[in-house]
Amino acid sequence: MRLLTTTILAAAALPAYAADPQLTVFDWAGFEEPSIFQGYVDKHGDSPTFAFYGDDDEAFQKVASGFRADVVHPCSQMVSKYRDAGLIEPWDTAKIPNFDKIDERFLDSEVFRDDQGVWFIPTDWGATAIAYNSETVPTEDVSTLEVFTNPKYQGRTSLPDSSDDVWALAYLATGTTDWTDVTDEQFAAAADWLRKAHQNVAAYWADPSEQAQLMASGAVDVAWSWNDGVVYLQEDNYPVGFQREAKEGSSTFFCGFVNVKDGPGDEERAYDFINAWLEPTAGKALLDTIGYGHTSTEAMETIKDEPAVTEGLAEIDVPVLAQTPNDPEQRQKQLAEFEKIKAGF
């Protein structure tokens, strides 16, 4: 069963998926699907060696502590931490022919691109919203984010073990839709709400496979979910709904690759990997495998009419909190508070 296999891979000791020893990719579990970077496999005869993580902060700590990889796949709000720690170097975009096909909105930050170069190659984007059992949960219950604090679902919800995603949820639920300028009062309101939501949580999921397993097993009925958890459940014929239009809104995020300074492998293969990712054909593979959109305008053009795009990624008429780069000190404050909340304080 795919869900179980992915969970086992994610939990295994690093590296978890050994292949081409000349390139090590530190990535989210699930992104090792060769069709996403087929051009690399065609050129080198195998996939890179993959090591996996389930949380952005976990990945950063491992790299900062000396774990050796050539490229890492953080989401946008983490890039400044890698830069500030001196762990990454700019990409040479002259070696990336399809760089100019990346939608400019994904590069609109000096964190990603400045006079020193391009530090981040955005590749994929998705949504965080309410996944629910459409046979047991009435649609009116998921019309609001208060489903996560509804006593009816005590012990029947799951939230990601990801500070960014839970704070996106809490800010939305308390009326904040922009986390780049959060007041002390807004932070306190969101923290209070998270403490209430914690009372309903059966488990915090570490990766989408675990979230899908929790729902498929019947342990939970409602989860704050990325697109890929929904895709995995659909593949198992689970009756899953994905509510992106709760009245308070939902969230979006985008991720990509950074070039680790002094990586152990072949630098040219890192470029081969990125170039394979940016081929238009990668759009369909990414959508089918993970349920995410592609940052390449050409890739998105090839899949624009796919149901997974029109239903799971289309523009919506409710507030959207975009998980863009925010104040690193604020992120650290949120992370510390989230650890307290999970511990019951």
C-alpha positions as CSV (number, residue, x, y, z in Angstrom):
1,M,0.0,0.0,0.0
2,R,1.5,3.3,-1.1
3,L,0.6,5.2,2.1
4,L,2.4,2.7,4.3
5,T,5.4,2.5,2.0
6,T,5.9,6.2,2.1
7,T,5.5,6.4,5.8
8,I,8.2,3.7,6.3
9,L,10.5,5.5,3.9
10,A,10.0,8.8,5.8
11,A,10.8,7.1,9.1
12,A,13.8,5.2,8.0
13,A,17.4,6.2,8.9
14,L,18.9,8.8,6.5
15,P,19.6,8.3,3.6
16,A,16.4,6.5,3.0
17,Y,16.4,6.0,-0.7
18,A,19.9,5.3,-2.1
19,A,20.4,5.6,-5.8
20,D,22.8,7.8,-7.8
21,P,25.6,8.5,-5.1
22,Q,26.8,11.6,-6.9
23,L,23.7,13.7,-5.9
24,T,22.0,13.7,-2.5
25,V,18.6,15.5,-2.3
26,F,17.2,16.2,1.1
27,D,13.4,16.3,0.5
28,W,9.9,15.9,1.7
29,A,8.8,12.2,1.7
30,G,6.8,11.6,-1.5
31,F,8.9,13.7,-3.9
32,E,11.1,10.9,-4.8
33,E,8.7,9.9,-7.7
34,P,11.0,9.7,-10.8
35,S,8.4,11.0,-13.2
36,I,8.8,14.5,-11.6
37,F,12.4,14.7,-12.6
38,Q,12.4,12.2,-15.5
39,G,15.0,14.1,-17.4
40,Y,17.6,13.4,-14.7
41,V,16.8,9.7,-14.8
42,D,17.0,9.6,-18.5
43,K,20.4,11.3,-18.5
44,H,22.0,9.5,-15.5
45,G,20.2,6.2,-15.5
46,D,18.9,6.5,-11.9
47,S,17.3,8.8,-9.4
48,P,19.4,10.8,-7.1
49,T,19.9,9.5,-3.5
50,F,17.1,10.9,-1.4
51,A,17.0,11.6,2.3
52,F,13.7,12.6,3.8
53,Y,12.2,14.9,6.4
54,G,8.6,15.8,7.5
55,D,9.1,19.4,8.7
56,D,11.0,22.4,7.4
57,D,12.4,23.3,10.8
58,E,13.6,19.7,11.3
59,A,15.3,19.8,7.9
60,F,17.1,23.1,8.7
61,Q,18.3,21.8,12.0
62,K,19.8,18.7,10.4
63,V,21.6,20.6,7.7
64,A,22.9,23.2,10.3
65,S,24.1,20.3,12.4
66,G,26.2,18.9,9.6
67,F,24.0,16.6,7.6
68,R,25.5,16.6,4.1
69,A,23.2,17.1,1.1
70,D,23.6,18.8,-2.3
71,V,20.1,20.4,-2.5
72,V,17.3,20.9,-0.1
73,H,13.6,21.5,-0.7
74,P,12.4,24.2,1.8
75,C,9.3,26.2,1.5
76,S,9.6,30.0,1.0
77,Q,9.5,31.2,4.6
78,M,12.6,29.1,5.4
79,V,15.0,30.4,2.8
80,S,16.2,33.3,4.9
81,K,17.3,30.9,7.7
82,Y,19.5,29.0,5.3
83,R,20.9,32.2,3.9
84,D,21.5,33.8,7.3
85,A,23.3,30.6,8.5
86,G,25.6,30.7,5.5
87,L,24.5,27.2,4.5
88,I,23.6,27.9,0.8
89,E,25.1,29.6,-2.2
90,P,23.4,31.3,-5.2
91,W,22.3,29.3,-8.3
92,D,23.9,30.1,-11.6
93,T,20.7,30.7,-13.7
94,A,22.8,30.7,-16.9
95,K,22.8,26.9,-16.4
96,I,19.0,26.7,-15.9
97,P,17.4,27.3,-19.4
98,N,13.8,27.3,-18.1
99,F,14.5,29.7,-15.3
100,D,12.7,32.5,-17.2
101,K,9.6,30.3,-17.4
102,I,9.1,30.5,-13.6
103,D,6.1,32.7,-12.7
104,E,7.5,36.0,-11.4
105,R,5.2,36.0,-8.4
106,F,7.2,33.2,-6.9
107,L,10.4,35.2,-7.1
108,D,9.1,38.5,-5.7
109,S,11.3,38.8,-2.7
110,E,14.8,39.9,-2.0
111,V,15.2,36.8,0.1
112,F,15.1,34.8,-3.1
113,R,16.8,37.1,-5.5
114,D,19.1,40.1,-4.9
115,D,22.3,41.7,-6.2
116,Q,24.3,38.7,-5.0
117,G,22.3,36.2,-7.1
118,V,19.3,33.8,-7.1
119,W,19.2,31.8,-3.8
120,F,16.0,29.8,-4.4
121,I,14.5,28.0,-7.3
122,P,10.7,27.8,-6.6
123,T,9.2,24.7,-8.1
124,D,5.9,23.7,-6.5
125,W,2.9,25.2,-4.7
126,G,-0.2,24.0,-3.0
127,A,-3.0,24.7,-0.5
128,T,-3.6,24.0,3.1
129,A,-7.3,23.5,3.9
130,I,-9.8,21.2,5.5
131,A,-9.7,17.5,4.5
132,Y,-12.7,15.6,5.8
133,N,-14.6,12.4,5.6
134,S,-17.5,13.4,3.3
135,E,-19.6,10.5,4.5
136,T,-19.5,11.3,8.2
137,V,-18.9,15.1,8.3
138,P,-21.7,17.4,7.2
139,T,-20.6,20.1,4.7
140,E,-22.0,22.8,7.0
141,D,-19.5,21.7,9.7
142,V,-16.6,22.4,7.4
143,S,-18.0,25.7,6.2
144,T,-16.0,27.2,9.1
145,L,-12.6,26.7,10.6
146,E,-14.4,26.4,13.9
147,V,-14.8,22.7,13.0
148,F,-11.4,22.3,14.7
149,T,-12.7,23.6,18.0
150,N,-16.2,22.1,17.7
151,P,-16.8,19.8,20.7
152,K,-18.5,17.4,18.3
153,Y,-15.1,16.5,17.0
154,Q,-13.2,16.1,20.2
155,G,-10.5,13.5,19.6
156,R,-11.4,13.3,15.9
157,T,-9.2,16.0,14.3
158,S,-5.6,16.1,13.2
159,L,-3.3,19.0,12.6
160,P,0.2,19.1,11.0
161,D,3.2,19.0,13.2
162,S,4.3,22.1,11.4
163,S,4.5,25.5,13.1
164,D,3.9,27.4,9.8
165,D,0.7,25.5,8.9
166,V,-0.9,25.6,12.3
167,W,-0.3,29.3,12.7
168,A,-1.7,29.9,9.3
169,L,-4.8,28.1,10.5
170,A,-5.0,30.0,13.8
171,Y,-4.4,33.4,12.2
172,L,-7.1,32.7,9.7
173,A,-9.5,31.5,12.3
174,T,-9.0,34.7,14.3
175,G,-9.3,37.1,11.4
176,T,-5.6,37.7,10.4
177,T,-4.9,37.1,6.7
178,D,-1.4,38.6,6.4
179,W,1.3,37.1,8.7
180,T,4.0,39.5,7.6
181,D,2.9,42.2,10.1
182,V,1.3,40.5,13.1
183,T,0.6,42.5,16.3
184,D,1.0,41.1,19.8
185,E,-2.8,41.1,20.1
186,Q,-3.2,39.0,16.9
187,F,-0.5,36.6,18.0
188,A,-2.2,36.2,21.4
189,A,-5.6,35.6,19.9
190,A,-4.2,33.0,17.5
191,A,-2.4,31.2,20.4
192,D,-5.6,31.1,22.5
193,W,-7.5,29.6,19.5
194,L,-4.7,27.0,19.0
195,R,-5.0,25.9,22.6
196,K,-8.7,25.3,22.1
197,A,-8.1,23.4,18.9
198,H,-5.5,21.3,20.6
199,Q,-8.2,19.9,22.8
200,N,-9.7,18.1,19.8
201,V,-6.5,16.8,18.3
202,A,-6.1,13.0,18.2
203,A,-2.6,13.3,16.7
204,Y,-0.3,15.8,15.0
205,W,0.7,14.4,11.6
206,A,4.3,14.4,10.6
207,D,3.9,14.0,6.8
208,P,0.9,13.7,4.4
209,S,1.2,9.9,4.4
210,E,0.7,9.8,8.2
211,Q,-2.3,12.2,7.9
212,A,-3.9,10.0,5.2
213,Q,-3.3,6.9,7.3
214,L,-5.0,8.6,10.3
215,M,-8.1,9.3,8.2
216,A,-8.1,6.1,6.3
217,S,-7.9,4.1,9.6
218,G,-11.0,5.9,10.9
219,A,-9.0,7.5,13.8
220,V,-9.9,11.0,12.7
221,D,-12.6,12.7,10.5
222,V,-11.1,16.1,10.0
223,A,-7.6,17.3,9.2
224,W,-5.8,20.5,8.2
225,S,-4.3,19.1,5.1
226,W,-2.0,19.8,2.1
227,N,-3.1,18.6,-1.4
228,D,-1.0,15.5,-1.3
229,G,-2.8,14.0,1.7
230,V,-6.0,14.3,-0.3
231,V,-4.4,12.7,-3.3
232,Y,-3.3,9.7,-1.3
233,L,-6.8,9.2,0.2
234,Q,-8.4,9.5,-3.2
235,E,-6.0,6.8,-4.5
236,D,-7.3,4.5,-1.6
237,N,-10.9,5.3,-2.5
238,Y,-11.5,7.1,0.8
239,P,-14.5,9.4,0.7
240,V,-12.5,12.6,1.1
241,G,-13.6,16.2,0.7
242,F,-11.2,19.2,0.5
243,Q,-12.8,22.4,1.8
244,R,-10.7,25.4,0.7
245,E,-13.6,27.9,1.1
246,A,-14.4,27.9,4.8
247,K,-15.7,31.4,5.5
248,E,-12.5,32.4,7.3
249,G,-10.4,31.2,4.4
250,S,-7.5,28.8,3.7
251,S,-3.8,29.0,3.1
252,T,-1.3,28.6,0.3
253,F,2.4,27.9,0.2
254,F,5.2,27.4,-2.3
255,C,8.5,25.5,-2.0
256,G,11.6,25.0,-4.1
257,F,15.3,24.1,-4.0
258,V,18.4,25.7,-2.4
259,N,21.9,24.9,-3.4
260,V,23.9,23.7,-0.3
261,K,27.3,25.2,0.0
262,D,30.1,22.6,-0.4
263,G,27.7,19.8,-1.1
264,P,29.3,16.3,-1.2
265,G,28.1,15.4,-4.7
266,D,28.5,16.6,-8.3
267,E,27.4,20.2,-8.7
268,E,26.5,19.7,-12.4
269,R,24.1,17.0,-11.4
270,A,22.4,19.4,-9.1
271,Y,21.7,21.5,-12.2
272,D,20.5,18.5,-14.1
273,F,18.1,17.8,-11.3
274,I,16.7,21.3,-11.3
275,N,16.5,21.4,-15.1
276,A,14.5,18.2,-15.1
277,W,12.1,19.6,-12.5
278,L,11.5,22.7,-14.7
279,E,10.6,20.8,-17.8
280,P,6.9,21.4,-18.8
281,T,6.3,17.6,-18.5
282,A,7.0,17.8,-14.8
283,G,3.8,19.7,-14.3
284,K,1.6,16.7,-15.0
285,A,3.8,14.3,-13.0
286,L,3.8,16.6,-10.0
287,L,0.0,17.1,-10.1
288,D,-0.7,13.3,-10.4
289,T,1.8,12.3,-7.7
290,I,1.4,15.1,-5.1
291,G,-1.5,17.2,-6.2
292,Y,0.6,20.4,-6.4
293,G,0.8,23.1,-8.9
294,H,4.0,23.9,-10.8
295,T,5.8,27.3,-10.7
296,S,6.6,27.1,-14.4
297,T,4.0,28.9,-16.5
298,E,4.6,26.4,-19.3
299,A,4.1,23.4,-17.0
300,M,0.9,24.9,-15.7
301,E,-0.4,25.5,-19.2
302,T,-0.3,21.8,-19.8
303,I,-2.5,21.0,-16.8
304,K,-4.8,24.0,-16.5
305,D,-7.9,22.0,-17.3
306,E,-7.2,19.0,-15.0
307,P,-9.8,18.5,-12.2
308,A,-7.1,18.6,-9.6
309,V,-6.2,22.1,-10.7
310,T,-9.7,23.4,-11.2
311,E,-10.9,22.0,-7.9
312,G,-7.8,21.9,-5.6
313,L,-5.8,24.8,-6.8
314,A,-8.1,27.3,-8.5
315,E,-8.6,30.8,-7.2
316,I,-11.2,31.0,-4.5
317,D,-13.5,33.8,-3.2
318,V,-12.6,33.7,0.5
319,P,-9.5,35.1,2.4
320,V,-6.2,33.4,1.6
321,L,-3.2,33.5,3.9
322,A,-0.2,33.2,1.7
323,Q,2.8,31.5,3.5
324,T,5.4,33.9,2.1
325,P,8.6,34.9,3.8
326,N,7.9,36.5,7.2
327,D,9.9,37.9,10.1
328,P,12.4,35.2,11.3
329,E,11.9,36.3,14.9
330,Q,8.2,36.0,14.6
331,R,8.6,32.5,13.1
332,Q,10.8,31.5,16.1
333,K,8.2,33.0,18.5
334,Q,5.5,30.9,16.8
335,L,7.6,27.8,16.9
336,A,8.3,28.1,20.6
337,E,4.6,28.8,21.4
338,F,3.5,25.8,19.3
339,E,5.8,23.5,21.3
340,K,4.2,24.7,24.5
341,I,0.7,24.2,23.1
342,K,1.5,20.6,22.0
343,A,2.9,19.9,25.5
344,G,-0.4,21.0,27.0
345,F,0.7,24.4,28.3
